[in-house]
Amino acid sequence: MTTATNTVRTIRAGAIADVLTGEVLTDHAIVLEGERIAAVEPWSISRHGGDDVLDLSEHLVAPGLIDLHTHLIGELERGSYSPFLTGSPARDALLGVRHARATLRAGFTTVRDVGSFRAFVDCDLRDAIDSGICEGPRMVCAGAYVTCSSGGGEITDLAVDIELPKSYRFGVADSVDEVRSAVRRIAHRGADVIKVITTGAVYASGTNPGAPEYTEAELRACVEEAALYGLYVAAHAHGEEGALRAIRAGARTIEHGTLLGEAAMSAMIEHGTYYVPTTYLLQWVEEHAERENHPAGVRAKTAAVGASARAAVRLAIEAGVRIAYGTDAIVFPHGRNAGQLGEFVEWGMTPMQALQSATTVAADCLGRSADIGAIAPGRYADLVAVRGAHLDAIERFCDVSAVVKGGELVV
């Protein structure tokens, strides 16, 4: 049982997924001190028993999951970006509150939110969660997209005589100097990461996912300017040439990578780049796009990259590329983020490796391994539990039994 305030002191775990060693520890106690973990040790009734124990003795307890590619703000309606213009900033933020709650209660205690079309609403949501105004995961926010004019980070399915508000084009940049300026402006507004759109996008009407949209010099300027503020760059890249330019320029992550081959895999290994494939959304779109009336162009582009995206993940697993977990949650409903874990296992990962992609690897990618990503002394008490004290069926993470964030029982 827990105290009336839902503050957890001790957890009895039937099993613990030790993602640092790759082992499963049986019948252990997790002792908390405030919002952090004080000790992880074999369970002892004389030492750990009491009224403030959360009994998860029939469960596997894992670190809180991390999704490195979410969009909590607003809603993608009918597979088009233009409906983002039909609501107010308040509506976008309130939708974000709902999405944040669903994400946390699904076991994802940290997310990287890689941009909203209306700039910096994601940062406002992050700050609201941190100050206790609303419930949600820890957020690492991009604030706005760095994108070329009419590129993959723009709303492109409007008539040419419709002028977009400044907040929708805050990071638009078309030269080395403009890229540097955009990065500075985004950093000044409180972003935690810089998101750059290096190729066309599936959902940006008229753009080509395989076509590069920035030169290597522009991408290097983006990385260099971000580094001056202690920030790194996440690069949206479907096509291989765009990804290679971003990798050589020093981007920390390649997002999506649906059209990548052996050259990009070798480059990511050489440069230590993390790969954040987002494949679960493909299955979702294949099953739901027609009934949700997605534009024909979106459906065609999704179909075109589907087989290649899955092959790219298999190739990355075989090559030993560092794969960090990200889903592109907004294309599918928030709270279903764990659906991709099973795909990773299907394509060659062990269940432990899939779990590590969403915990220790993702935490390393964020540069936050001292705080999140493992059940270890000193880290935040961010935990998720699933029924059955084993790690044989990774799909169980789609139906969690308990979530703890910072020592507080969420569900």
Disulfide bonds with the S-S distance in Angstrom:
none
